Amino acid sequence: MFSGVSGLRSHQTMMDVVGNNIANVNTTAYKSSNVAFADTMSQLTKAAGAPQGGIGGTNPSQVGLGVRVNAIQQNFTQGSAQSTGKATDLMLNGDGMFVVNRAEGSFYTRAGNFTLDQEGRLVTPDGSYVQGWRPNADGVIPTSGPTETLLVPADEVMPAVASTEFDMVGNLDKSGAPIGVAGGGYKIPDVTTSFDVFDGQGARTRVTVRFENTGTLTAAATAEEAKRVSKDTWKITYSWDGGTADGGTIAFSATDGKYDTTANAVPATGVKTPVVLNGTSVLPNFGAMTGLVGNGISNISADADGSTIGSLQSFAFGTDGTLTGTYSNGLKRDLGLVAIATFNNYEGLEKVGGSMYAVTVNSGNPNVGVPGAAGRGSLGAGQLEMSNVDLSAEFTNLILAQRGFQANSRIISTSDDILQELVNLKR
């Protein structure tokens, strides 16, 4: 009878576990559990005997005293991905757990259904702060330091940055088709491109740079003469609304068409002396340019650093966990990096509710680092991890638990019948 009672209790626990799994079939990142049974201590009715005196050995005789729940084990296999498109929804593809912090201490979760609070802090549905690293004053994210709450500073303004240099790239082809000039004659056509420079207050100036071939022509030059006297040296002129600046000349090797550092008397990097463009001193870099002769078509472009002021327009997480903000001036800036913790024994973690886990003496200490490194999973933005509950398996377990409970109840009722027969012997 007592074996039947233990069976009822154990299968009731199994029913509780299965019911909890089914109840959480749609819980974000829920990890299912299963019950492992074991028999209890058995009563020894006859001890084992060793062979002796020509008689073989005998085995022990034992009567089991029932069943018990040996363990409730958690299944930490990966759940399927559910696309949400929400920027703050995160999913871990692989090993690890998000680190969150609240008044009671640090906890860990696989559920990445995060939101922002009124101060722009990344939080869980219950208000726990999602941990990571934020950039220092130099814009560098110190992942070796302690973690802190991730923040999306919606009211932050990126200050203006004055231009300090610009890079010119492309090819100047001296064999371009000659064009007529005022007063008669021909010349190799000038080549132009434009770029923006910014002063310290973020004011934008559109600058046009013009390359003019230095081949000398007479007023009556023909088109063929214009081609013949074209040179590998070009005169540079900068212009903008209300001003101009002389940029000197740029020369290319007649042998291979590369930027001629000797002729230009500049360092090997191709950096020339600064030029002042509408009050802003900017250092040109022509070292990547070439003067190759081809189809007569030149193709050049320039890009300067610096920017106007900008406000945060949007943000997104990368697969490496980096939180990047996009600003109204077209620039991007890293705002933080999500922290991921791994454990030697995930099943040793303790569930504390709210899809959270706490460290125990058998889980091991958390190893906190960046996603995608040291075996940690990568991050999926705009996605959530679904529950790993297998409904077909759970319904099967439901039947097993019900049948087990039913069978053990029969043991009790049958034992009761036997006891009744014993009582009837008095009559």
N, C-alpha and C positions, 0 to 999 in steps of 0.2 A: 504493500500500500504506500509506504513512504517513497519507494522508487517511483511510483506513479505520480505522487505529489511533486517530486523533484522534476519529473518530466513535464508536468503542467507548468511549473514555474519557468523552466528553461524555454519551453516553446512559447510561453507568453512573452518572454524577453525577445525571442526571435520575431514574434509577431510585431512587437513594438519597434524593433529595428527596421523590419520590412515596411511597416506603415510609415515610419519616418522618412525612409528613402522615397516612397511613392509620394508623400506629401511635399517633398522638396524636388520633385522632378523638373520644375521650372525655376528653381532657385539658382541665381547666377553663381557659377563656379562651384556649386555644391559637390562634395565628394561623398560617394555612397559608402555604407558600412555593411559588414556581414558578420554573422555570429559563428563562432567556432565552439562546438560542444566537446566535452570530455567526460569520461565516467568518473564517479567519485571513488573513494577508497572502498575496497572490497573486503568482506568478512571472510577470514580464513577458516575453513571448516576442517581441512586436512592439510598438513604440511607435506612438502615434497620429501621423498625418500631416496637415498643414494643406493646404487646397486651393491649388494653384499651377499656373501654366502651362496652364490649361484642363483640369487633372486635379482631380477631386474629392478631398476629404480621406478619410483612412482611419482606422478605429477601432483602438484598441489591442487586442492579443491577450494574454490572460492565462490562466494555469492556476492554479486554486485549490489551496491546500496543506492544506485540511481545515477543521475546525470547532473552535470552542472555546466554553466556557461564558462568556457575556458578563456575566451577572449572575444571582444568586439573590435574587429579590425577595419581600418579605413582604406579605401581604394583611391589612391592619388593619381590614377591614370588621367591623361589629357582629355578634356571635354571638347566638344565641337565648337566651331566659331559661329557667332551670330553677329551679322553686320548691322550696325546702328547708324553709322555716319556721324555720330556725335563726337566732337573733338576730345572731350574729356573721358570718353569710354576707352578703357585700355584692356588688352588681353595679353597674357603671357603665353608664348608658343614655346613650351619646353619647361625646363626645371626652374624652380624658384617661387618666391612669394613677394608680394608688395609689403613694404614696411609702413606701418601707420603708428601714430602716437596720439595718446589722449592722457587725461589726468592720471589714470592708474598706471601708465607706463607704455611700453612698446608692445605692439601686437602685429600679427602677420595674416595676410589674406590673399586669396586668389581672385576675389571678386573685384573687378576694376571698374565698377559703375560709379565713377567719381563725378563730383560737381564742384562748382566754385562758390565760396561764400561771399559776403558783401565786401570783404577786403581783398578778394581775388585769390584766396588760399585754396588749394586743391584739397577737398575733403571727401570722406566716405558718406553714405546716406545717414549715418548716425553722428556725423560731425567730427570723426577722427581725422587728424591731419596726415596727409600722404607725405612721406619723407623722401628726400633726395638731396641734391647739392645745388646751390645757387652760385652764380658767377661772382667773383670778387671785383674789386675796383678796376682791375685791369681787363675784365671781361673773361677771365680764365675760370673754368669750373674745377675747383680743387677736390677731386674724388677721393683723395687720401684722407681728408678731414672728416669731422663728424657730420652726420646728416642734419638737415633742417627741413622745415615745412616748405613745400614747393609753392611758388607764388606767381600769378599772372598779373603783372601790374598794369591794369587797364588804363590808369590815368598817367602813366609814365610817358614823358616826352624825350625822344632821342635828340640831344642837342645838335646844332649845326656844326659841321666839320669843314674847315677851310681846305681848299685844294692845295696840295703840295707838289704833285707830280702828275704827269700824264704819259701814256705809252702810245707811240705811233707804230702801227704795223701795216704790212702790205708791200706792194711792189710798184716802183716808179719806172715805167717803160718809156725810154727816150725815143722809141721808134713810132710814136703816135702819129696819126695822119695830120700833116700840117694844115693850119687854118689861116685864112687871110686876115690881115690887120689893117687898121685905118691908115690911109695914105699910101696903100699898096704894099706888096710883098707878103711873105708868109712866115710863120713861126710854129715851133712845136707847141701844142696847146698846154696851158697851165693845168695843174691838177689840184683840186681842192677837196677838203673835207671839213666837218665841223664837230665841235664837242663843247661840253659845258664845264665851266669852272665856277667855284663857289668861294665867296669871301668868308670871313670869320663869323658873320651874322647870318650866313646861309643864303645871301643874295646870289642869284644865278646870272651868269654872263655867258651868252652864246658866242663862241669864238670860232672864226673861220681861219683855217691855215691854208696858205696858197704856196704851191711849189712851182717855180718858174725856171725852165731850163736856161742855163747860162750861155748856151751857144750864141755867138755874135752874128747878127744878120744885118744886111743893108736894106734900105727901104725897097729896093727893087729885087729882093731875093725871090727865087723861084721855090716851088714846093720841094723839088729835089735838093736844092741847096740848103733848105731848112733842115731836111733830114740829115744831110751830109755834115753839117756843122754842129748838130746836137751833141751835147756832152754828157758825161757821167756825173756832173755837178749841177745841183739845183739850188736856187735862191729861195729862202723861206721868208714869208711875210704873214704876220698874224693881224687880224682885223676884227673889230666888234663895233657895236653901235656907238659911234662917237670917238673911236680911237684905233690906232694901229701900233704895231711893234715890229721891229726888225729882228728876224730870227737867224740871221747869218746864212750859211750855206751847208748843204749836206752832200757828201761825195760817196761814190760807190767804186769798187775795184773794177777796172776794165777787164780783169782776168776772169773773175767768178761772179761778179755782180753783187758781192756782199758789201755790207756797210764798211767803209774804209776808215778804220780807227786812226791810221797814220795820217791820212790826208786831213782828217777832221781834228786831229790833235786832242782826242778825248780818251778817257779810260776805256778798257776793253768792254765794259758793260754798255757802252754807247750813250752814257749820260752826258748831255751838254751842259753848258752853264745856264743858270736860271733865266727865265724871261718873265717880265712883269706884264701881266694881262689884266687891264682895268684895275690896277692897284694890288693885285694878288700875285706874289712871286711863286712861279711854278717851274719845276725842274723837268725838262723834256727828256724822253728816252727814245732814241731812234735806232737803237742797236739791233732791233728785230727786223728792220726794213731791208729791202733788196732793190737793186737796180737792174734786174734781168730784162733782156730784150726778148719779146715774144710776139704776140699778135698786135702790139701797139696799143693795148688797153691797160691803163693803170688802175689799180684797185687798192685803195688805202683807207684806213679808219683810225680813229683816235679815241681814247677813253681816259678820263681824268678821275682821280679820287676826290673825296669831299662830298658833302651832301647838305641839303637844307634840313631844317628841323622836321621831325616826324613823330606822329602819334601811333600807338599800337592799333593795327587794323584787324589782325587775326593771329592765331597761334596754332601750332600743330606739333604732335609728337612723332619722332622718327623711330625706326626699328631699333636703334641703339639707345632709345630712352631719352634722347635729347629733346627738350622743349624749346622750340624756335618761334620767335615772334616776327611777324612781318609788319613793317611800318609804312606810313603814308608816303614817305620819301623813296619808297622802293627798296630800302635796305632791310636786311634781316639781322637778328641778334639772338644769341642763345640766352634763354631765360632760366634754364635749369636742366637737371638730369635726374631721372627717376632711379631710386635705389631698389635693388632686388636682393633678397636674402635667400640663401640656400642652407639646408640642414642635412646632417648625416642620416637622420632617421625622421622622416616626415610623420610616420605613424605614431611617433612618440609625442607629437604635439597634442595639446589639450584644446578641445573646442570650448569657446567661451561665449558663443552666441553671436549673432550678427555676421555670420560667415567669417568670424575671427578665430585665430588660434594663438595660444600662448606657449611659451617655452616651458618644458619640463626637464627633470633631471635625466630623462632618457632620450630626449630629442637631439641633444647636442646644442652647442651655442650657434647662433646665426652667423653665417659668413656673408657679410654685406658687400656688394659691389655693383658694377654697371651691367645692364642687360647685354647679352651676347658675348660675355667674357667669362672665362674660367668655368665653362659648363652651364652658365645661366642661359635661360631662354631669351629669345628676342621679343620685342614689343610689337603688338599690332594695335594701331590707333583706329578709332571708330568701330571697334569690335568688342564683343564680350564673350567670355568663355561660358558655355552652357553646362548644365549639370551632367555628370557622367553616369547618372542612373539609367540602367538598362531595364525598361519596363517589362520586357518579355521575361527576363530572369527574375525580376521582383514578383511578378504574378505567379511564376513557378514556385518561388520560395514561399509565397502566400499559401499556396495549396499544401506544400510540405509542412508548413507551420500548423495549418489547420488540421491536417491528417495526424500529425504528431500529437497535437493536443487532444484530438479525439481518441486516439489509440491509448494514450496515458489515462484519459478519463475512464476508459473501459477497464483498465487495470484496477482502478479504485473501486468501480462498481462491482467487478468480479470478486475482488477481495472482500467487499462488504457482503456479497452473497455467501461466500465461504464462511465468514464469521457468523452469519445468520444460521447456517447449517449447524455450526458448532453449538450455538445457543439452543437450537432445536433438539440436540441430543439429550437434554435434560428431561424432555417430555416422554 
